[in-house]
Amino acid sequence: MKNQKTSLVARRWRRAGKVLGRALGATGIAALVALPLGAGCGDVQLLDQPRSGVELPGTMMETMPNEPAPACEVPDAQCNGQYVETCVELSGRKAWLPSQDCKTSALCAESPARCLQAACLFGEMKCAGNLPQRCNEDLTELEQQATCPSAGHCSLDAERCAAEGKPTPCCLENPCETGELRCNDGELERCGDLAFDSLVTCATQKLCELSLEACQGDAASCACQAPECDAGETRCTGAALERCNADQTGWELVRECATRELCELGRQRDVPQCEPETCGAGEFRCTGALLERCNAAQTAFDSLSTCEGGAAFCDSGAGVCNDVGCQIGETRCNGAQVERCRADQMGFDPEGAPCATAQLCQIQDGSALCIPPSCDANEFDCDGNRPRRCNAGRTGFVNAGAACLREELCSEFRQRCDFCVPSRRECTPDLRFSRTCAPDGNSFGPLTFCPLGCIAGSGACQTCTVGSYSCQGGVLARCNDGFSFTPLNRNSDCSGQNQVSCNGNQLNTTVCEAGCNPQRNVCNQCSGQQRICMGTGSFATCQPNGTFGPATACGAGLLCAGAGQCSCVPGQLSCSGDSLLTCNATGTALVAAPRCGGSGGTVLRSCEDGELSTATCASAALCSASTGSSCGDCVEGERSCAGGQPQVCSNGQRVPAPPCADGLVCEGAGLCRCTAEEVRCRAGELLECAADGLSFEPAAACASATLRSCNGNNLVSATCGSAQLCLASVGDECAECLESDPPSCSDDLGTELRCVSGQIEENDCDTLSLCVPNLGCL
């Protein structure tokens, strides 16, 4: 199915290129093929970067003109397998064209469609300390193999790994020998104490391997072989565009260009490729009266001469200046343009659209016309093992470089000869190793040693099912990587979740309920976080090696039961020293308990030296106020009276509070109060109990008809004849009268009686006056 999908991509590209070529002409198709310099189709690199992971024999590139192009909208992009396709307009209809090769389908990401960066290179493998790693088929990560006991056990040697029935890289049964040399990710290393020490870093792994061969195991003479070229470097060998290979050990062909100059110009592009021809070799054209000829490099037109008679005398077909001008109505080819002689015979006017190329503009039966192209601009095909490209004039195919070694190595997609068929697995000529061609068709990946030989038809090693076991002479052996059965040098092994062992030559399989431990090669006692009880007060937990670990105490108040779980009775009280504890609601742990509990919270619980005691308090508040093992007498801060003085509750006990002020008496809730309307003297000041009963305040001297006064701290009172007389009193004596009273007279009417300062004064009338009641002496 993968090859079918790739075939469809190739056919779309081939067919779309032909349609677009005929729609745009030679210049237009050259620009498209030269993408990414062309605009509108994204970073098209298909002609310079071969697809990876897929074989592309020539039959896959055959055009299928009747197959409808998929509908799309410009400039949409999508992933099709390992390729990013971009929607372009082709001669009035839209079609998908491959624009990027992501190497693998896993590296082609949608939304938006784009190529992701490969995490590693095809065939890349290394030892990261004691971790063997190799690049996966998707090129998305360096996958870690089984962890080795030490860095010295990690090996990149295909033969040594295969000898133990393991894929490369692998963990060997025995570590490296002291002084042994190897190449690891470009590092030339020497084996030390169960580890490798770096001696020198080479530019690439291949250069390191070549250096190792040259020094023949003598570390003192080992030095990195210098790269033949720099990574990404390009050059032109004649007209052949070449680039430095991934190993930097030499040059690989990218494409055969038309001329060396076009190769050199193409090297300057962001993605090096052949520069399209500007014109055909030896082609002439007239620019007005100027006769020009395409230079040998096919990069531009050079001026030859200026025709004296003017534009009508310039003959691009013959490449000369004529002695006479053109004839009215005469047609000619000027490069790719059909032109007709003007009525004034002074020059030519273009007639119709230009031909696809100058070579396709021809004179037939005396008239210039455009003939159809024989092939599309830059079109490539394989004639057996011969790579060919459409010539600049599009009149036919010409050879593009030397013939390929085999017909299947001629790649229409990459427009060159491949070194090997991309992603095909095959055997080395001696059938001792298997190897896979890189996705770019430029090289083979790492060798896989086949102890029993390589199958020529499939390129696979013989002969057993990976992971299967056998007993050979009573010795347990396992098939690794499909090579052979390798003795394990142990009595048993883990096969998935089960244990396998030998009874003579009979293979026995034991089902392990808890799985099989690959380190001990025996059935596990337990798995995961499984627990068991070790008596009633401790438990054991399953260890990573599948055995139960040492006993762990449950802790005070907890008992082990069931599946190794320590528990307690929810709500049950216990003591830990002087700390009061209770079992939580789930019965899984002891937590701090409140001191007061029971119905209504009146039961006081306390611990002393691990002993639990209880007492029932009169109220929940008194229980909460308790500080020891006995109930409190009062609530913290509560006030009361004793012997007429206030008390306050502290730590559950009543203690004296500041005494009441003079004249106040403790009552009720420990408050100092006085009696309502109580009157008393203090330092000669008459005071009366305030309305709130909490203090004394200055009092009025009169209370109705009673006159009150102080003699020091003694209260003196007198009863006046009325409230008014009391108010009119001065000092501690009651008034006898009021200032407002009218004068009165004595019985003999000779004496006037008047009220002065609350007292009655007698005034005798003179000899000529008599006292008149209510008026006085008259």
Helices and strands as residue ranges (DSSP letters): H 2-33, G 58-61, E 77-80, E 83-90, E 93-101, G 105-107, E 108-109, E 114-115, E 125-128, E 131-135, E 142-144, G 151-153, E 154-155, H 158-163, E 170-171, E 181-184, E 187-191, E 196-201, H 205-215, G 219-221, E 234-237, E 240-244, E 251-256, H 260-267, E 284-287, E 290-294, E 301-306, G 311-313, E 314-315, E 320-321, E 331-334, E 337-341, E 348-350, G 358-360, E 361-364, E 367-370, E 380-383, E 386-390, E 397-399, G 407-409, E 410-411, E 416-417, E 425-427, E 433-436, E 448-449, E 469-472, E 475-480, E 484-487, E 492-495, E 498-503, E 506-511, E 516-517, E 522-523, E 531-533, E 538-541, E 552-553, E 559-561, E 565-567, E 573-576, E 579-583, E 590-592, E 596-597, G 599-601, E 603-608, E 611-616, H 620-624, E 639-642, E 645-650, E 653-656, E 665-667, E 671-673, E 679-682, E 685-689, E 696-698, E 702-703, E 706-711, E 714-719, H 723-727, E 744-745, E 751-756, E 759-764, E 771-772, E 776-777
